[in-house]
Amino acid sequence: MELEALYSIFKQYPVISTDTRNILPNSIFFALKGANFNGNEFAEQALSMGAQYVVIDEEQYQKDERFVLVQDVLTTLQVLAHHHRKQLNIPFIGVTGTNGKTTTKELLNAVLAKKYKTYATKGNLNNHIGVPLTLLSIHQDIEIAIIEMGANHVGEIDFLCKLAEPTHGLISNVGKAHLEGFGSFEGVKKTKGELYDWLQENQGTLFLQSDNQHLKEMAGQRMIKEVITYGFSASNDIIGTLIKANPLLQIEWHLQQLDKQFHADTQLTGSYNTENFLAAIAVGNYFNVSLELINDAISEYKPTNNRSQITKTAHNTVICDYYNANATSMEAALDNIRIIEAKHKVVILGDMFELGAESFEEHKKVVENAKSIFGARLIFVGHAFYEQRYADTEFYETTADAKSALSNHPIKDSTILLKGSRGMTFEKLMEVL
């Protein structure tokens, strides 16, 4: 089927489904394939459950005109998404980074939604499948779109930029993550920098944390049309100060050309999130959201995704930051717990995944860093951390082992940092904290 014909069907049924476990009525089902599944096998079932059309790439499953046969389903999804993007003449803000991109995306959305009808990436749909699904969810009445873009291999951000065609963009930071795929920290910078390349080539606008030397250097290597800066030094367009992180952040900020100072009592922990707030302020100001509404938005924002989220249990205050972890975010989380004022501190850290050959050394650095937090009880969980074990500190090879130990010797009246890669399933530890 020709692209325009498929797009006509999409305009009639502008909802995409890819999983028969949560099929949406009057949708188009795209029969994607994975390592352990073949969506073509579920095409007929999708129709019986309410889909109007199914897009397949294996002729044997085609029954009638409602089965749209294409050469490759994933490629068709991506091409359709890009075609739809071309019909939308609105700002598209691309957001990537090693850490903080999801929180930054959410903060941008909170600020811009004070004035505009916005659409932002839902959850973590930021890859070669998620970005097309995001694009196809943007309706004609949306005024600004915010697209999160993730990557674990060189070239992925470039590919996602060609799909989403961002008119504006920012990189939250660059750090040591997915080193198996990137090969090195330089590979991380090269890949994240593909967003800067796109903005340079397409006369886009960059929002830059110019006190971050890596980002400043990366931006300086390109000729980008318009650069809006934010950070902590006086040279930035948006200037911020962390007042307190105990554990919720209090920040002050102002525009370089404006004497008036704004104070925000936020509902987010983690001193490292200060620059994410400043990014949202910079974007909001650029798009003419009033400064008062910007301050309201960053004060009202509440995290709900186990990223820098404070949870009060019956016995403790837990900093839930276990959606993901890498060497850079571990360092930031430890720096944050170090400055928090608390009578009793407990640090529970889980393995960092996808570090490749650098895994042993990076886990060793985290252990050494954690040991410098005065008076804290330290608990390390996972096979990689277990290789670092030494006397007088708690090391558990699995999350189940840690849970059992914490059940037998419960923690009470403490502020707890709970940080690890998603695969460590640290939500299970919340049951005993």
Long-range contacts (C-beta under 8 A, 24 or more apart in sequence): 1-68, 1-69, 1-70, 3-79, 3-80, 3-83, 6-55, 6-68, 6-76, 6-80, 7-80, 7-83, 7-84, 9-52, 9-53, 9-68, 10-80, 10-84, 10-136, 12-52, 13-52, 13-53, 14-136, 14-139, 16-77, 16-133, 16-136, 16-137, 17-46, 17-51, 18-129, 18-133, 20-45, 20-46, 20-49, 23-49, 23-50, 23-51, 24-50, 24-51, 25-50, 25-51, 26-50, 26-51, 26-52, 27-51, 27-52, 28-52, 28-53, 28-54, 28-55, 29-53, 29-54, 29-55, 30-54, 30-55, 30-73, 30-74, 30-76, 30-77, 31-55, 31-56, 31-57, 31-61, 31-73, 32-73, 32-74, 32-77, 32-129, 33-73, 33-74, 39-73, 40-73, 43-67, 74-128, 74-129, 77-129, 77-132, 77-133, 77-136, 78-128, 78-132, 78-163, 80-132, 80-136, 81-131, 81-132, 81-133, 81-135, 81-136, 81-163, 82-132, 82-135, 82-162, 82-163, 82-165, 84-135, 84-136, 84-138, 85-135, 85-138, 85-163, 85-164, 85-165, 86-165, 87-140, 88-138, 88-140, 88-142, 88-145, 90-142, 90-143, 90-144, 90-145, 91-144, 91-145, 91-167, 91-168, 91-287, 92-145, 92-146, 92-147, 92-164, 92-165, 92-166, 92-167, 92-168, 93-144, 93-145, 93-146, 93-147, 93-166, 93-167, 93-168, 93-169, 93-170, 93-283, 94-147, 94-149, 94-160, 94-161, 94-164, 94-166, 94-168, 94-169, 94-170, 94-195, 94-198, 95-146, 95-147, 95-148, 95-149, 95-169, 95-170, 95-172, 96-148, 96-149, 96-150, 96-151, 96-157, 96-169, 96-171, 96-172, 96-192, 96-195, 97-170, 97-171, 97-172, 97-173, 97-174, 97-192, 98-172, 98-173, 98-174, 98-175, 98-176, 98-177, 98-188, 98-192, 98-326, 98-328, 98-329, 99-172, 99-173, 99-175, 99-177, 99-272, 99-326, 99-328, 99-329, 99-332, 100-172, 100-173, 100-272, 100-273, 100-275, 100-276, 101-126, 101-148, 101-149, 101-150, 101-172, 102-126, 102-148, 102-305, 102-307, 102-323, 103-268, 103-273, 103-276, 103-303, 103-307, 103-308, 104-170, 104-172, 104-276, 104-279, 104-280, 105-146, 105-148, 106-301, 106-303, 106-305, 107-276, 107-277, 107-279, 107-280, 107-297, 107-298, 107-301, 108-146, 108-279, 108-280, 108-283, 108-284, 109-146, 110-280, 110-297, 110-298, 110-300, 110-301, 111-280, 111-281, 111-283, 111-284, 111-289, 111-293, 111-294, 111-297, 111-298, 112-144, 112-146, 112-283, 112-284, 112-287, 112-289, 113-297, 114-284, 114-289, 114-290, 114-293, 114-294, 114-296, 114-297, 115-287, 115-288, 115-289, 115-290, 115-293, 116-143, 116-144, 116-287, 117-141, 117-142, 117-143, 117-144, 118-142, 118-143, 118-144, 118-145, 118-146, 119-144, 119-145, 119-146, 120-145, 120-146, 120-147, 120-148, 121-146, 121-147, 121-148, 123-305, 124-148, 124-150, 126-150, 126-160, 127-151, 127-156, 127-160, 128-156, 128-159, 128-160, 131-160, 131-163, 131-164, 132-163, 135-163, 135-164, 144-287, 149-195, 151-178, 151-191, 151-192, 152-178, 152-180, 152-181, 152-182, 152-354, 153-178, 153-181, 153-182, 153-191, 154-181, 154-182, 154-183, 154-187, 154-190, 154-191, 155-191, 155-194, 156-191, 156-194, 157-191, 157-192, 157-194, 157-195, 158-194, 158-197, 158-198, 161-194, 161-195, 161-198, 162-198, 165-202, 166-195, 166-198, 166-199, 166-204, 167-202, 167-204, 167-205, 168-199, 168-204, 168-205, 168-206, 168-207, 168-283, 168-286, 169-195, 169-196, 169-198, 169-199, 169-204, 169-205, 169-206, 169-207, 170-206, 170-207, 170-208, 170-209, 170-279, 170-283, 171-195, 171-196, 171-215, 171-218, 172-209, 172-275, 172-276, 172-279, 173-209, 173-212, 173-214, 173-215, 173-275, 173-328, 174-214, 174-215, 174-218, 175-326, 175-327, 175-328, 175-329, 176-326, 176-327, 176-328, 176-355, 176-358, 176-362, 177-326, 177-327, 177-328, 177-329, 177-354, 178-326, 178-354, 179-354, 179-355, 179-356, 179-357, 179-358, 180-354, 180-355, 180-356, 181-354, 189-214, 189-218, 192-218, 193-218, 193-221, 193-222, 196-221, 196-222, 196-224, 197-222, 199-224, 199-225, 200-224, 200-225, 205-286, 207-279, 207-282, 207-283, 207-286, 209-275, 209-278, 209-279, 210-235, 210-236, 211-236, 212-275, 228-282, 228-286, 229-282, 230-275, 230-278, 230-279, 230-281, 230-282, 231-275, 231-278, 232-274, 237-282, 238-278, 238-281, 238-282, 238-285, 240-274, 240-275, 240-277, 240-278, 240-281, 242-271, 242-274, 245-269, 245-270, 245-271, 245-336, 245-339, 245-340, 246-339, 246-340, 246-341, 247-310, 247-317, 247-319, 247-336, 247-340, 247-342, 247-415, 248-310, 249-273, 249-274, 249-277, 251-277, 253-277, 253-278, 253-281, 255-285, 255-291, 258-291, 260-291, 262-291, 262-294, 262-295, 263-295, 264-295, 264-298, 264-299, 265-299, 266-298, 266-299, 266-301, 267-299, 267-300, 267-301, 267-302, 267-303, 267-310, 268-301, 268-302, 268-303, 268-308, 269-308, 269-309, 269-310, 269-319, 269-336, 270-308, 270-319, 270-321, 270-332, 270-333, 270-336, 271-332, 271-335, 271-336, 271-339, 272-329, 272-332, 272-333, 272-335, 272-336, 273-308, 306-427, 311-430, 313-430, 313-433, 315-410, 315-411, 315-412, 315-413, 315-414, 315-433, 316-346, 316-411, 316-412, 316-413, 316-414, 316-415, 316-416, 316-433, 317-342, 317-414, 317-415, 317-416, 318-416, 318-418, 318-430, 318-433, 319-415, 319-416, 319-417, 319-418, 319-419, 320-418, 320-430, 321-417, 321-418, 321-419, 322-350, 322-418, 322-419, 322-420, 322-421, 322-422, 322-424, 322-426, 322-427, 323-422, 324-421, 324-422, 325-349, 325-350, 325-351, 325-352, 325-353, 325-419, 325-420, 325-421, 326-352, 326-354, 326-355, 326-421, 327-352, 327-355, 327-358, 327-362, 327-365, 327-366, 329-419, 330-366, 330-369, 330-419, 331-366, 331-369, 333-417, 333-419, 334-366, 334-369, 334-370, 334-373, 334-417, 336-417, 337-373, 337-376, 337-415, 337-417, 338-372, 338-373, 340-415, 342-414, 342-415, 343-413, 343-414, 344-377, 344-413, 344-414, 344-415, 345-373, 345-375, 345-376, 345-377, 345-414, 345-415, 345-416, 345-417, 346-376, 346-377, 346-378, 346-379, 346-411, 346-414, 346-415, 346-416, 346-417, 347-373, 347-376, 347-377, 347-378, 347-379, 347-416, 347-417, 347-419, 348-379, 348-381, 348-402, 348-416, 348-417, 348-418, 348-419, 348-420, 348-426, 348-429, 349-378, 349-379, 349-380, 349-381, 349-385, 349-417, 349-419, 349-420, 350-380, 350-381, 350-382, 350-385, 350-399, 350-419, 350-420, 350-421, 350-424, 350-426, 351-381, 351-382, 351-383, 351-384, 351-385, 351-420, 351-421, 351-423, 351-424, 352-384, 352-420, 352-421, 353-421, 353-423, 359-384, 360-384, 360-387, 363-387, 363-388, 364-388, 377-411, 377-414, 379-406, 381-420, 381-424, 381-426, 382-420, 382-424, 399-424, 399-425, 399-426, 399-428, 399-429, 400-428, 402-429, 403-428, 403-429, 403-431, 403-432, 406-432, 406-433, 407-432
